Amino acid sequence: MLTWLAVIMLVLLLLGFPMMVPLAAGTLFMMFTDMTFFGPDQAVSWMINGIGSWVLAAVPMFIFAADILTKGHTANRLLDVVDVFTRHVRGGLPITTAASCALFGAVSGSTQATVVAMGGPMRPRLLARGYPDSFALALIINASDIALLIPPSIGFIVYGVVMKTSIGDLFLAGILPGILILAMFAVYCYIGARLKGIEPEPRATWAERFKAVRRVILPMGFPVLVVGGIYGGFFSAVEASAVAVAYAFILEVVIYRQVSIRDLGSLALSTGMITAVVFILVAIGAAFSQTLGTAGVPEQILGPVIEGIGDNQFLALLLIAAAFFVGCMFVDPIVVILILVPIFKPLVESTGLDPVHVGVIVTLQAAIGSATPPFGCDIFTAIAVFRRPYMEVIRGTPPFIAILVLATIILITFPQISLLLPSLGGD
């Protein structure tokens, strides 16, 4: 039966159906075979419960805040502040691109919004400086994926809901891994520019630096509000998302005046459409994962594995990372989190792994998958935004994927990197 289930879902996926169709078909298949003993009413109940968590209300709020910021002037201010401190370094322009993507991720939490907001102004600059287009595109989509690790992160929110883990702890846990990956990207950009013989630009004056820093103070209030507000006890993760929308509104509509009141209607519509897709996936994914649990699939698949691994946390994390890495190459990361987290939860519990550390590893694989062929969502965002062919967009991705895999191994080997800030926050 499991083989038939896999075949049906794979065929539907290859035929080009949206991911929600194979998930729904898989649920129906198990419902009307002897794999499970439940009816449509139970499946509907699971779907409602899947999107019933109050924490998920943060998702549309953070998406709306990201849409306002993308439409406005914040992206350019972030670019300028990084540029004035790195332009004199060899490889300074790609380093600026990577760092700006990380900073925009810290105020938006969306990889696709980061591709649009940062890729638009930075790709022409990279091309003008002599960098190949394949490198520029690969850098933009992979650096944008750091947004999944820097709070606020929609990936962390979905994982926290499924795993019943503190969203605030996950937000803190993603900061140092995000900085580590940014540093690794910067080293690669420096070496690449040196090998290509690309000279750095003139050093910025301190007056230029002071001006750029002053212009970015308000945008950088986002991570302070979100993380500081949650850990300061001022508001919950959901309330933080509402504060983020209010802050984005004040920043772009009232202060910078780059977004008009009339723009908010179309932005809200865009947010609603993206949220609807996310919530449909969450609902159907929840029903599918509950169906798998009812049918005893996790025990069938992982039972022997859990016995073989025992209490070896390193092997358990390698297995989890490999499963999510492969899954996110083919399927939307949110769907993979919804399906695989409940399956691997017994392994996490049996080996005594910290669910916050596991959340960082899982979300990092989602970040890798977002820019990894064949179906990384940021690849198709770049194709749509920059109007470049598929093969050109993915040509430069292997070095960045290798860096992200190396980062995964480092984080698995040294869990303290992920857990340091949550432990300090818990005190």
N, C-alpha and C positions, 0 to 999 in steps of 0.2 A: 504493500500500500504506500509506503514511504517513497518508493521508486516512482510509482504512478503520480503521486503528489508533486514530486520534483519535476517530472517530465511535463506535466500540465502547466505548471507555473513557468517553466523555462520556455516552453513553446509560445505561451502568451506574451512573455517578455520579448522574445525574438521577433514576434510578429508586430511589435511596435506599440502594444497597448500600454497606457499609463500604469505605473506600478500598483495603483490601487486595484486594478482589474485582476492581476494575478493573485494578489492577497485575498481579495473577495472570493475568487474562484477556488483558491486553496481552502478557505474556510468552508465554503459550500460543499466541496468534495469530501472533507472530513465529516461534515454534518450528515451527509446522505450515504455514508458508508458505515461499516461496522467499526471504524476507528474511534468514534466518540458516541456519546449518548446524550445529545441535547438538541433542542429545536431552535427555530429562528428567533423566538422570544428571548432565549438565553444569549444568542449571538448579538442581538440588538442591545441587550442589557450590558454586555461587555463593551460594546462600542461607546455607549453613553458614559459608562464608568471610565473608559479610556481617556475621554476629554473632560471628565468631571472634576479633575484636580484644579483647585483654585490657582495653583502656581502657574498653570499654563496661560492664565490671563496676561502674564508678563510677555508672552511671545508677540502678540499683535502690537503691544505698546512699544517694545524695542524695535520692531520692524518699522513702525510709524516714525519713531524718532530717527532711525537710520534714513528713511525716505526724505525727511525734512532736511537732514544734514547733507545728503547727497545733492539735493536740489540747491542748497545754499552755498555759502562761502567758506565753510569750515575746512573743507579739503585743501584748498589753496593755502590757508594759513598754516596748516600742519606741514604741508610740503615746504613752505618757506622756512619754517623754523629748523627743520632738519637740514635743509640745503645749506644754510649759512654756517652750519657747524661741520659739514662733511665735504663741501665742494672742493676743498684744497687737498683732500686725500685721494690717492689713486683709486679709481673705482668709486669715487664719491657719489656720482649720479645714480648708479644702481643701488648703492647703499642708502641713499636718500629715498629711493623708491621703496625699498624693503622696509625701512624704518617708518616711513609715512604710512605704508599699508598697516603696520602694526599699531601705530597711533590712531589711525582712523578706525581700526577694529576696536580699539579701546573706547571709542565714543559711539560706535554703531552696532557692533556685535554681529555683523552680517558680512560673509565673504563676498557675496555677489554685489552688494552695495559698494564694497571696497574696490572690487574690480572696475566698476563703473566710475567711481569717484576719483580713484587714483590712476587708473589706467589711461583715462582720457587725456589728462595733461602730461603724464610722464612718458608715455610711449613715443610721442614725437620728439621729445628732448633726447631720449636714449638713441633714437635713430639718427638724429642730427649729430650726436657725438661719436657715431661710428659703430655703435653696437648692432649686431645682427637682429633682425626682427624676431627670429625664433627665440633668441635669448631674452629680448624685452618682454615678449608675450609670456614665456615660461616664468620669468621673474615676477611679473605682475600677478599671475594667477596663483603661484605658490606662496608668495609673500602675503597675498590677501588671505590665505588660509590660516595665517597666524591669528586672524580675527576670531577663529573658533576657540582659541586658547585664552585670549585676552578678554577679561570681563568687560561688558556683559556678553554672554555667549548663549545662543539659542540651543546649541548642542549640549551644553552643560545643564540647561534647564530641562530638556527632554530626558537626559540621562538621570538627573536628580529625581524627576517624577517617577520614572520606571523603577529605579533602584531604591527610592525612598531615602535619599541622601541629602544632606544640607546643601542648598544652592549656594549659600554664602561661602562655605568651605571649598566648594568646587571652583567658585570664582577666584578665591585666593590661590588655590592650588595651581591654576593655569598661568599665573603671572610669570613665575621664574622659568618654567619650560618655554613660554613664549619668548622671553628674553634670550634664553639659550639658543633657540632656533634662529632668532634674528641675528645673534652674534655669528653663528655658523654661516648663515647666508652672507653676512658682511665679509667674512674671511674669503669665501668663494668669489665674491664680486671683486675683492681686492686682487686676488691671484689672477683672475680672468683678465682684468684690465691691464695688469702688469705683463701678462703673456701676449696680449694683443697690442701692447705699446701705446695704450690710450693715456694721454697726459692729463693730469688734474687741472682744474680751473683755478683761477687766482683766489687766494684766501679772502674771506669776507672780513670787513672791518668790524670792530667791536660795536660801533654805532649801528651797523646793519644787524648784528646779532641781538643787540638790546631791543631794537625795534621789532624784530621777528618774535622774540620771546614775549614782549608785551602784547603783541597781537594774538598770541596763542593761549594766553592765560585763561580766558573764558572758556574756549573749547575744551581745555584739559580739565575743566571742572566736572566733566561727565564721569570719568572713572572715580574721582574723589567722591562725588555724590553717591554713585552706585555702590561701590565697595565700602567706602567710609560710612555711608549712611546705614547700610545693612549691619556692619560690624559695630557701629556706634550705638546700635539699638534704636535708631531714629525711625526706621521703617523696614518693612519686609521686602523680599525680592520683588513681589508684585507692586508694592507701593513705590519701590525704587524705579520700576519701569514707567510708572505714571509720572514720577518726578522728572525722568529723562525726557519724556514727551514735552512736559511743561518747559523744561530748560531749553530744549531744541526750539520750541516755539518762540520763547523770549529772545534767544540768541539770533535766530535767522529772520524772524518776522519783525521783532521790535527793535533790536539793536543794530544788526547788520542790514536789515531790510532787503535781503536778497530773495526772500520768499514772500509772496503776497497772500492775503487772506483768500483770494480766489484760487490760488494754487493748492490750498489745503484740501479742497474737495477732490481733486484728481489724485492727490497723494493718498488721501484716506481710501479712495476706491482701489488704488493699487495695493495698499496695505491689506484691505479686505480680501482681495482676490488671492494674494499670497497666503494670508492666514487661512482662508478656506481650504486651499490645497494642503497646507500643513496639517490642519485639524482633521481633514478627511483621511489623510495618511495615518495620523495618530489613532483615530478611531478604528479604522479597519486593521491597522497593525496590532492594536490592543486585542481585538477579537481574534485575530490569527494566532497571536502568541498564547492567549488563553486556551485556544483550541489545541495548540501543540501540547500545552501542559496537561490538558484533560486527556489527551491521547497517550500521554507518557512518552512523547518523543524525546525530551531532554534526557530522560533516564536511559532510553535506548541508545542514544548517540554518545552521551558523555559518561555513562555508567562505567564502562571499562577504562575510559581515559582517567576518570577521577581515581579509580583504584590504582592505576599505573603511576600516576603522578604523586599520589599520597599527599604529603604536606609540603612538597617542594614548590615554594612560591615563585621561584624564577621560571621554572618550566610552565607553571600555570599561567603566568603573565605572557610568556612567549606564545603559548597556545591561543590565549585570548587576543593578543595583538595580531597574530597571523590570521585568525578567523575574521576579525573586523577589517583587516587590511584587504583581504581578498573580497569580502562582501561589499565593501565600499567602492571597489573598483567597478562593480557592475550595477549596484543598486543605490538609490538615494540614501545618504548617511542616516537621516532620521529614521527611515524604515529599518535599516540594519540595527540601529540602536534599539528600536522597539522590539525587534524579533530576537536578536541574539542576547541582549542583556538578561531577560528572564531565563534563557537557556543556560547561560554561564553563571547565573547567580548561585546555584548550589556549589559549583567549583570555587567561587570566591569565598563562600562561607566555610567550606570544608578545609581550605588551605589557610584561612585566617587572614586573607588579604584585606588591606584597608580599601573600602569601596571608593573613597575619594581618590586614592592613587590609581585605582582601576579606571575611574572616570576620566582621569587625565590621559591614560594610555588609550582608552576607547575613543575619546574625542580627538586625540592626535591622529588616530587611524582614519577617523572621519575627515579630518583636514587633508590627509594625504589622498584619500579617495576622491575628494572634491576636485583635485587637479590631476588625477591619474586616469589614463586611458583604460577602458574604452568609453566609459560613460560619466566621467567626472563632471559635475554640474557647472563648475567654474570654467571648464573648457568650452562648453557650449555658450556660456555667458560671453566669453571672450570672442568667440566666433560671431555672435550676434552684434556685439558692440563695435568690434574692430573690422568686421567684414573680411576676415581672413579664412583660408581653407583649413579644414580639420588637421591635415598632416603638418602644416606649417605651425599651427598652434602647439601641437604636442611634440614637435621635433626637439625642442630645447629642454623638455621636462626631466629626462633621466637623471642629470646631476642633482637637481633639486629633490627628486624622489629619493635618491641615495642619501642625501643629507638628512632628510626627514626619517628615513629608516634608521640611520645611525643615531639620530636623536632619540628614537624609540628605544634602542638598545641601551643608551646611556640612562634614560629615565627608568627603565626596568632594573638596571643594575644599581642605580643610586636613587631609591625612592625618596630620600630626604629632600631632593630637589623639589619634588611636588608637595611634600608634606610640611616643609619648614614654615611657610607663612600661615597655613591653617593652624599649626601647633602654637604659633605665637598669638594668632587671633583668639584661639581658644583660651589662652591664659588671661 
